[in-house]
Amino acid sequence: MINARRVLTEPDRGWSWVVLFASFSSYFLIGGLVNSVGVIHSVLLERYEESVSLTAWVGSLHSAFLLLGGPVSSAVVDRFSCRVAIMLSGVFFIIGYLSTAFATNIRIAIFTCGIIGGMGAGLGCTASLVVIGFNFEKRRDFALGICMSGVGIGVFVLAPLMQAAREHYGSEGFFIILAAMSANIITCGMLCFPSQLERLTKSERHKDKISSEDKFGKTPSISVLRTYFAVLANRGVILMCISFFIYAIGSFLVYLHLPHYIESKGESGAKTAFLVALIGIISAVSRVLTGIVANTHKIDDVIIYSVSIALFGSATVVYPFIADNYTGHVVYVSCVGLFYGCCFVVSSGVHVKFVGINYISSAVGLQFFFGGGGAIIGPVFAGALVDIGGTYEQTFITAGCCLLISSCLGAVLLFVRKPFGREDVPKAKSDTEQETCETKFIDNNEQ
């Protein structure tokens, strides 16, 4: 008998590698733009000359919607496809950056760059991650590592280019160039044709939706909310969401304020751009290596998740005490590059253990949504603290403590294996059940 799973999905083969290239390219652009938000922050501070806390809202929302847009992206993926979500990401980026180029004050920039541009990041980030799960099986962690390495390479390449655009073309030209870069995300999305597995999971979710409507009425919003609540009833998902919320408070505070902090220590803009780029290239290598290690299945994904955050947090607590010389900056940004992105690589694999592949988009979307809340709180808190007379040193120590707490919560996942309280929490099907569903799906398509 022919293996139904192989006939249906063709995982790890053929067009799956083209999708991986498209996903990598999306993360190259999205990650490079969002994680270089410190450069955008500096441009806006110089352009509008407003307070640090008010200006921080732009970068904070821009980063936060990368995560807050997760449920919206999941809904688009569930309703249409990953392809549509990624293409919409590019459209939102273009509108957001072009509008910011002609924004007359910081409040307009908060809406255009912070919210519209941020929503573009949210749509593309979640979909580019989920599409890997629909195209890879045995090499999923390895593929995720390659995909997520795009963020690091994007920072390495785009941070210096953004700094050069700022110096040569002014603030208006700077944002127009960002819009042009973002247009390439649409091309990446066009390559992500839905796999057979993506179509199957959409069919399965549609059946669940019909069953839900029979019980609770034919209100689409109620059906969608019920799916999210069912996923959130899983203890593993709850802990991941809380851990990621606290992680985002610390990590996004670091990313937004790090360039300005380095400049405040007397370093030039060119050296600062190099240090940000250094984070990117080290992060790219680190994410690929994380994917390779995770793919061996010799180390639990939860351990990789927790330990990497703990090391990132420890380095951040120590950083203010070594930041008075250039060597200290190099040491710290190297640590950030090594450990910042590891948790993103294994998050999807952790969620699969608790909710299965059918509901992975919902679980990742919820995790990112919680992280978005933390991404708003962290940078704005740091800006407010500096405005009232505090120091960047205090904010970095606070960020490090948040990261350590997040690590501890992540470690608790090692002791959580079963959902609690409700029998309708989505669970992964067994291989036999999955192959039966897939065989039926093939037969229906052939008919």
Residue pairs with C-beta under 8 A, 6 or more apart in sequence:
3 435
4 435
4 436
4 438
4 439
4 442
5 11
5 137
5 431
5 434
5 435
5 438
7 438
7 442
8 196
8 197
8 200
8 438
8 441
8 442
9 135
9 137
9 195
9 196
9 197
9 200
9 438
10 16
10 195
10 196
11 135
11 136
11 137
11 138
11 197
12 135
12 136
12 137
12 138
12 139
12 143
15 135
15 193
15 195
16 135
16 136
16 143
16 195
18 191
19 131
19 132
19 135
19 191
19 192
19 193
19 195
20 132
20 135
20 136
20 143
20 146
20 147
21 191
22 86
22 128
22 188
22 189
22 191
22 192
23 128
23 129
23 131
23 132
23 147
23 150
23 188
23 192
24 146
24 147
24 149
24 150
25 150
25 184
25 188
26 86
26 89
26 124
26 128
26 150
26 185
26 188
26 189
27 125
27 128
27 147
27 148
27 149
27 150
27 151
27 154
28 150
28 151
28 153
28 154
28 157
29 154
29 158
29 181
29 182
29 184
29 185
29 188
30 66
30 89
30 121
30 124
30 125
30 128
30 151
30 154
30 185
31 150
31 151
31 152
31 154
31 155
32 151
32 153
32 154
32 155
32 157
32 158
32 159
32 280
33 93
33 121
33 154
33 158
33 178
33 181
33 182
34 62
34 63
34 66
34 121
35 151
35 154
35 155
35 255
35 279
35 280
36 155
36 158
36 159
36 162
36 276
37 59
37 62
37 63
37 255
37 256
38 59
38 255
38 256
38 257
38 258
38 259
38 260
38 276
39 159
39 162
39 163
39 166
39 259
39 273
39 276
40 58
40 59
40 62
40 113
40 162
41 55
41 56
41 58
41 59
41 256
41 257
41 259
41 260
42 166
42 259
42 260
42 263
43 166
43 171
43 174
44 50
44 55
44 58
44 59
44 106
44 109
44 113
44 171
45 52
45 55
45 260
46 171
47 171
48 55
48 105
48 106
48 109
50 106
51 383
51 387
52 383
52 386
52 387
53 380
53 383
53 384
53 386
53 387
54 106
54 383
55 106
55 383
56 256
56 257
56 379
56 380
56 382
56 383
57 110
57 114
57 380
58 106
58 109
58 110
58 113
58 114
59 114
59 256
59 379
60 114
60 252
60 256
60 375
60 376
60 378
60 379
60 380
61 110
61 114
61 115
61 118
61 376
62 113
62 114
62 117
62 118
62 121
63 118
63 121
63 252
63 255
63 256
63 375
63 379
64 118
64 248
64 252
64 372
64 373
64 375
64 376
65 114
65 115
65 117
65 118
65 119
65 121
65 122
65 372
66 118
66 121
66 122
66 125
66 368
66 372
66 375
67 122
67 125
67 248
67 368
67 369
67 370
67 371
67 372
67 374
67 375
68 118
68 122
68 368
68 369
68 372
68 373
68 375
68 376
69 118
69 119
69 121
69 122
69 123
69 125
69 126
69 368
69 372
70 122
70 125
70 126
70 364
70 365
70 366
70 367
70 368
70 369
70 371
70 372
71 228
71 362
71 365
71 366
71 368
71 369
72 119
72 122
72 123
72 365
73 85
73 122
73 123
73 124
73 125
73 126
73 127
73 361
73 365
74 126
74 130
74 361
74 362
74 364
74 365
75 224
75 365
76 84
76 85
76 88
76 123
76 127
77 84
77 85
77 126
77 127
77 130
77 361
78 202
78 205
78 224
78 361
78 362
81 192
81 194
81 198
81 202
82 127
82 128
82 130
82 131
82 134
82 192
82 194
82 198
83 131
83 189
83 190
83 192
83 193
83 194
84 189
85 123
85 124
85 126
85 127
85 189
86 123
86 124
86 127
86 128
86 131
86 185
86 186
86 188
86 189
86 192
87 185
87 186
87 189
87 190
88 120
88 123
88 189
89 120
89 121
89 122
89 123
89 124
89 125
89 127
89 185
89 189
90 120
90 124
90 182
90 183
90 184
90 185
90 186
90 187
90 188
90 189
91 120
91 186
92 116
92 117
92 119
92 120
92 123
93 117
93 120
93 121
93 124
93 178
93 179
93 182
93 183
93 185
94 120
94 179
94 182
94 183
95 112
95 116
95 120
96 112
96 113
96 115
96 116
96 117
96 118
96 119
96 120
96 179
97 112
97 113
97 117
97 175
97 176
97 178
97 179
97 182
98 175
98 176
98 179
99 108
99 112
99 113
99 116
100 108
100 109
100 112
100 113
100 117
100 175
101 171
101 172
101 173
101 174
101 175
101 176
101 179
102 172
103 109
103 112
103 113
113 175
120 182
120 185
122 368
122 372
124 185
124 189
125 368
126 361
126 364
126 365
126 368
127 189
127 192
128 147
128 188
129 144
129 147
129 344
129 348
129 364
130 348
130 360
130 361
130 364
131 192
131 198
132 140
132 143
132 144
132 147
132 348
133 140
133 348
133 352
133 357
133 360
134 194
134 195
134 197
134 198
134 201
134 357
135 143
135 195
135 197
136 142
136 143
136 144
139 295
140 295
140 348
140 349
141 291
141 292
141 294
141 295
141 301
141 345
141 346
141 349
142 291
142 292
142 294
142 295
143 291
144 291
144 294
144 345
144 346
144 348
144 349
145 287
145 288
145 289
145 290
145 291
145 292
145 294
145 295
145 345
146 287
146 288
146 291
148 287
148 290
148 291
148 341
148 344
148 345
149 283
149 284
149 285
149 287
149 288
149 291
150 284
151 280
151 283
151 284
151 287
151 341
151 344
152 279
152 280
152 281
152 282
152 283
152 284
152 285
152 286
152 287
152 337
152 341
153 280
153 281
153 284
154 280
155 276
155 277
155 279
155 280
155 281
155 283
156 277
156 278
156 279
156 280
156 281
156 284
157 277
157 280
158 181
159 273
159 276
159 277
159 280
160 273
160 274
160 277
162 174
162 177
162 178
162 273
163 269
163 270
163 272
163 273
165 173
165 174
165 177
165 178
166 174
167 269
169 176
169 177
194 202
196 441
197 357
199 441
200 437
200 438
200 441
201 357
201 358
203 441
204 358
204 437
205 227
205 358
208 227
209 220
209 223
209 227
212 222
212 223
212 226
212 227
213 219
213 223
216 222
216 223
216 226
227 359
227 362
227 426
228 362
228 365
228 366
230 422
230 424
230 425
230 426
231 237
231 355
231 359
231 362
231 363
231 366
231 425
231 426
232 238
232 241
232 366
233 419
233 420
233 421
233 422
233 425
234 354
234 355
234 363
234 419
234 420
234 425
234 426
235 354
235 416
235 418
235 419
235 420
236 350
236 351
236 353
236 354
236 355
236 413
236 416
236 417
236 419
237 351
237 354
237 355
237 363
237 366
237 367
239 409
239 410
239 412
239 413
239 416
240 347
240 350
240 351
240 363
240 367
240 410
240 413
241 366
241 367
241 369
241 370
242 370
242 409
243 309
243 406
243 407
243 409
243 410
243 413
244 343
244 347
244 367
244 368
244 370
244 371
244 374
244 406
245 370
245 371
245 373
245 374
246 374
246 402
246 403
246 405
246 406
246 409
247 309
247 343
247 371
247 374
247 402
247 403
247 406
248 370
248 371
248 372
248 373
248 374
248 375
248 378
249 374
249 375
249 377
249 378
249 381
249 399
249 402
250 313
250 316
250 374
250 378
250 398
250 399
250 400
250 401
250 402
250 403
250 406
251 312
251 340
251 378
251 399
251 403
252 374
252 375
252 378
252 379
253 378
253 379
253 381
253 382
253 395
253 396
253 398
253 399
253 402
254 316
254 336
254 396
254 399
256 378
256 379
256 382
257 379
257 382
257 383
257 392
257 395
258 276
258 333
258 336
259 272
259 273
259 276
260 392
261 323
261 392
261 396
262 271
262 272
262 275
262 323
262 329
263 269
263 272
264 392
265 323
265 324
265 329
267 275
267 326
267 329
271 326
275 329
275 330
275 333
276 333
278 330
278 333
278 334
278 337
279 333
279 336
279 337
279 340
280 337
281 337
282 333
282 334
282 337
282 338
283 336
283 337
283 338
283 340
283 341
286 337
286 338
286 339
286 341
286 342
287 341
287 342
287 344
287 345
290 304
290 308
290 341
290 342
290 345
290 346
291 345
293 299
293 304
294 301
294 304
294 345
294 346
294 349
300 414
301 346
301 349
301 350
301 353
302 346
302 350
302 410
302 411
302 413
302 414
303 411
303 414
304 342
304 343
304 345
304 346
305 342
305 343
305 346
305 347
305 350
305 410
305 413
306 407
306 408
306 410
306 411
306 413
307 407
308 339
308 342
308 343
309 339
309 342
309 343
309 403
309 404
309 406
309 407
309 410
310 403
310 404
310 407
311 335
311 338
311 339
312 335
312 336
312 339
312 340
312 403
313 400
313 401
313 402
313 403
313 404
313 406
313 407
314 400
314 404
315 332
315 335
315 336
315 339
315 400
316 332
316 336
316 396
316 397
316 399
316 400
316 403
317 396
317 397
317 400
317 401
317 404
318 332
318 400
319 328
319 332
319 396
319 400
320 392
320 393
320 396
320 397
322 328
322 331
322 332
323 329
323 332
323 393
343 410
347 364
347 367
348 360
348 364
350 413
351 360
351 363
351 364
351 367
352 360
352 428
353 428
354 363
354 419
355 362
355 363
355 425
355 426
355 427
355 428
356 426
356 427
356 428
356 429
357 428
358 426
358 428
358 429
359 426
378 399
378 402
381 395
381 398
382 392
382 395
382 398
382 399
385 391
385 394
385 395
386 392
386 395
419 425
419 427
429 437
